[in-house]
Amino acid sequence: MTVELELTPKTKRPKGEPCCEPVVYPDVDRERAARLAELAKALGDPIRLQVVDVLRKHAGQVCVCELVPLFDIGQPTLSHHLKKLRDAGIVDSEKRGLWSYYYVKPEALDELSAWLA
């Protein structure tokens, strides 16, 4: 079976003129997109994602010494990941003596989850 197609020749459009109109426009403004990207970037590491998972499942604050055995990394590396999460506003900590106790900020992921929904 042979199908014959008739192609119309391309017309040259003036320089700078768009070839077509966008189908969909973003609902997220640049400021909000930057904030969502910051949250996503902080959660973009598997260790950080697992740390947040542990912290959000825990009823209270978790000592960093309780987190170290859960991961195959040293305490300085874990502290680095926790700092990234803290800088993004996802977790916070409270210092008690030599130890820091971490917890997920309840409102921290609301914006991201609302956008994903």
DRENPAVO-403353 format. One record per residue (C-alpha): z, x, y. Coordinates in Angstrom, 3 decimals, always signed. Each point is the difference from the previous one (the first is absolute). Layout:
residues N
<atom zz="Z" xx="X" yy="Y"/>
...
***
This chain:
residues 117
<atom zz="+0.000" xx="+0.000" yy="+0.000"/>
<atom zz="-0.986" xx="+1.409" yy="+3.358"/>
<atom zz="+1.624" xx="-1.016" yy="+3.243"/>
<atom zz="-1.803" xx="+0.649" yy="+3.215"/>
<atom zz="+2.125" xx="+0.611" yy="+3.043"/>
<atom zz="-1.272" xx="-0.154" yy="+3.490"/>
<atom zz="+1.784" xx="+2.520" yy="+2.172"/>
<atom zz="-0.014" xx="-0.353" yy="+3.714"/>
<atom zz="-0.430" xx="+3.244" yy="+1.848"/>
<atom zz="+3.084" xx="+1.373" yy="+1.701"/>
<atom zz="-0.081" xx="-0.365" yy="+3.713"/>
<atom zz="+1.406" xx="+2.859" yy="+1.912"/>
<atom zz="+3.052" xx="-1.033" yy="+1.934"/>
<atom zz="+0.911" xx="+1.579" yy="+3.291"/>
<atom zz="+2.397" xx="+2.953" yy="-0.187"/>
<atom zz="+3.638" xx="-1.064" yy="+0.150"/>
<atom zz="-0.699" xx="-3.581" yy="-0.998"/>
<atom zz="+1.976" xx="-1.056" yy="-3.077"/>
<atom zz="-2.010" xx="-0.882" yy="-3.082"/>
<atom zz="+2.162" xx="-3.020" yy="-0.795"/>
<atom zz="+3.109" xx="-1.838" yy="+1.095"/>
<atom zz="+3.336" xx="+0.705" yy="-1.737"/>
<atom zz="+0.939" xx="-2.616" yy="-2.570"/>
<atom zz="+3.763" xx="+0.374" yy="+0.443"/>
<atom zz="+2.159" xx="+1.477" yy="+2.742"/>
<atom zz="+3.411" xx="+1.643" yy="-0.584"/>
<atom zz="+3.076" xx="-2.114" yy="+0.693"/>
<atom zz="+2.150" xx="+3.111" yy="+0.344"/>
<atom zz="+0.045" xx="+1.627" yy="+3.419"/>
<atom zz="+0.001" xx="+3.804" yy="+0.225"/>
<atom zz="+3.737" xx="+0.292" yy="+0.711"/>
<atom zz="+0.956" xx="-2.122" yy="-3.007"/>
<atom zz="-2.595" xx="+1.764" yy="-2.159"/>
<atom zz="+1.567" xx="+3.349" yy="+0.922"/>
<atom zz="+3.449" xx="-1.298" yy="-0.981"/>
<atom zz="-1.258" xx="-1.420" yy="-3.309"/>
<atom zz="-1.813" xx="+3.273" yy="-0.707"/>
<atom zz="+3.213" xx="+1.933" yy="+0.661"/>
<atom zz="+1.856" xx="-2.161" yy="-2.515"/>
<atom zz="-2.801" xx="+0.273" yy="-2.543"/>
<atom zz="-0.210" xx="+3.764" yy="+0.439"/>
<atom zz="+3.747" xx="+0.382" yy="-0.568"/>
<atom zz="-0.298" xx="-2.102" yy="-3.164"/>
<atom zz="-3.177" xx="+1.788" yy="-1.087"/>
<atom zz="+1.854" xx="+2.611" yy="-2.048"/>
<atom zz="+1.074" xx="-1.017" yy="-3.533"/>
<atom zz="+3.471" xx="+1.561" yy="+0.368"/>
<atom zz="+0.619" xx="-1.819" yy="+3.295"/>
<atom zz="-1.170" xx="-3.265" yy="-1.495"/>
<atom zz="+2.406" xx="+0.466" yy="-2.913"/>
<atom zz="+2.856" xx="+0.954" yy="+2.345"/>
<atom zz="-0.536" xx="-3.188" yy="+2.013"/>
<atom zz="-0.143" xx="-1.959" yy="-3.264"/>
<atom zz="+3.369" xx="+1.411" yy="-1.090"/>
<atom zz="+1.601" xx="-0.532" yy="+3.412"/>
<atom zz="-1.200" xx="-3.573" yy="+0.404"/>
<atom zz="+1.267" xx="-0.923" yy="-3.484"/>
<atom zz="+3.423" xx="+1.474" yy="+0.720"/>
<atom zz="+2.541" xx="-2.356" yy="+1.527"/>
<atom zz="+1.363" xx="+2.546" yy="+2.466"/>
<atom zz="-0.392" xx="+3.532" yy="+1.167"/>
<atom zz="-1.016" xx="+2.711" yy="-2.456"/>
<atom zz="+1.250" xx="+3.569" yy="+0.209"/>
<atom zz="-2.733" xx="+2.607" yy="-0.034"/>
<atom zz="+1.826" xx="+1.626" yy="-2.940"/>
<atom zz="-0.710" xx="-3.172" yy="-2.014"/>
<atom zz="-3.711" xx="+0.166" yy="+0.827"/>
<atom zz="-0.639" xx="+3.649" yy="-0.928"/>
<atom zz="+0.311" xx="-0.499" yy="-3.802"/>
<atom zz="-2.520" xx="-2.868" yy="+0.101"/>
<atom zz="-2.890" xx="+2.225" yy="+1.046"/>
<atom zz="-1.452" xx="+3.254" yy="-1.259"/>
<atom zz="+0.408" xx="+1.692" yy="+3.376"/>
<atom zz="+2.714" xx="+2.015" yy="+1.704"/>
<atom zz="+2.434" xx="-1.318" yy="+2.571"/>
<atom zz="-1.820" xx="+1.651" yy="+2.957"/>
<atom zz="-3.279" xx="-1.675" yy="-0.989"/>
<atom zz="+1.744" xx="-3.349" yy="-0.427"/>
<atom zz="+1.585" xx="+0.437" yy="+3.431"/>
<atom zz="-3.484" xx="+0.650" yy="+1.429"/>
<atom zz="-1.275" xx="-3.271" yy="-1.494"/>
<atom zz="+3.044" xx="-1.874" yy="+1.305"/>
<atom zz="-0.602" xx="+1.437" yy="+3.474"/>
<atom zz="-3.599" xx="-1.260" yy="-0.057"/>
<atom zz="+1.248" xx="-3.476" yy="-0.974"/>
<atom zz="+2.685" xx="+0.146" yy="+2.696"/>
<atom zz="-2.529" xx="+1.112" yy="+2.646"/>
<atom zz="-2.207" xx="-2.980" yy="-0.915"/>
<atom zz="+3.002" xx="-2.320" yy="+0.415"/>
<atom zz="-0.003" xx="-1.112" yy="-3.634"/>
<atom zz="+3.381" xx="+1.436" yy="-0.959"/>
<atom zz="+3.091" xx="+1.046" yy="+1.861"/>
<atom zz="+3.014" xx="+2.036" yy="-0.951"/>
<atom zz="+3.661" xx="+0.372" yy="+0.652"/>
<atom zz="+1.720" xx="+3.371" yy="-0.218"/>
<atom zz="+3.336" xx="+0.120" yy="-1.828"/>
<atom zz="+1.422" xx="+3.499" yy="-0.190"/>
<atom zz="-2.605" xx="+2.257" yy="-1.602"/>
<atom zz="-2.080" xx="-2.817" yy="-1.453"/>
<atom zz="-2.488" xx="-2.417" yy="+1.463"/>
<atom zz="-0.219" xx="-3.563" yy="-1.258"/>
<atom zz="-3.392" xx="-1.677" yy="+0.265"/>
<atom zz="-1.101" xx="-3.614" yy="+0.144"/>
<atom zz="-3.159" xx="-1.965" yy="+0.739"/>
<atom zz="-0.001" xx="-1.681" yy="+3.379"/>
<atom zz="-0.423" xx="-3.690" yy="-0.899"/>
<atom zz="-2.522" xx="-0.727" yy="+2.760"/>
<atom zz="-1.931" xx="+3.235" yy="-0.495"/>
<atom zz="-2.651" xx="-1.314" yy="-2.357"/>
<atom zz="-0.194" xx="-3.556" yy="+1.374"/>
<atom zz="-2.972" xx="+0.795" yy="+2.226"/>
<atom zz="-1.923" xx="+1.703" yy="-2.811"/>
<atom zz="+0.736" xx="-2.744" yy="-2.532"/>
<atom zz="-0.873" xx="-2.735" yy="+2.510"/>
<atom zz="-3.353" xx="+1.654" yy="+0.692"/>
<atom zz="-0.713" xx="+0.446" yy="-3.721"/>
<atom zz="+0.835" xx="-3.645" yy="-0.679"/>
***
